[in-house]
């Protein structure tokens, strides 16, 4: 099932990279994916680094994850990545709704890119 849905989910997440300047990379296998959030797509400068987490600095990935939770979608934020791992029983319709929520929430990171630019 994960292999079957890999192309479905991967294609939709990779479209987000084309649309959002805050997405530096999308990679995954099966139903385990990561969306990398960056300040600058050309240099791939991340929004945050591990030191920021240790210093308890506000992180854009946490802001995006909180917005997603308000939309009913849970993803894990890890320093500068959204970790996406839907359950194996997820339907294509549920994956579409999840990606649509991610699409909306990424606007928060895009706004940070615009501020920096």
C-alpha positions, 0 to 999 in steps of 0.5 A: 500500500505504501509503495502504491501511494508513494507516487501519489503523495510524492507528486503532490508534495513536489508540486508544492516545491514548485509553488512555494519559495520557502520549500528547498527540497521534498524527498521521501519513500513510501508514505514517509516524506520530508519537506525542507523549509529554507530562507533562500532556495538558491543557497538552501539556507535553512530557516533554523539550525539545531543550535536554534532549537537548543537555544529555544529560539522561535522556529518557523517550522513550529509555526507551520506545524501549529497552523497545520494542527489547527487545520486538523493535520498533524505533521512533525516539525524537525528543525527545518523540515516538515516530517509527513508520515500518514497512516497506511490506511489513509485514502487518496482523498485524505492525502489530498486534504492533507496536502491542501492544508500543507499548501495553505500553511506554507504561506506562513513560511513564504511570508518569512522568505518575502520579509528577508528578500 
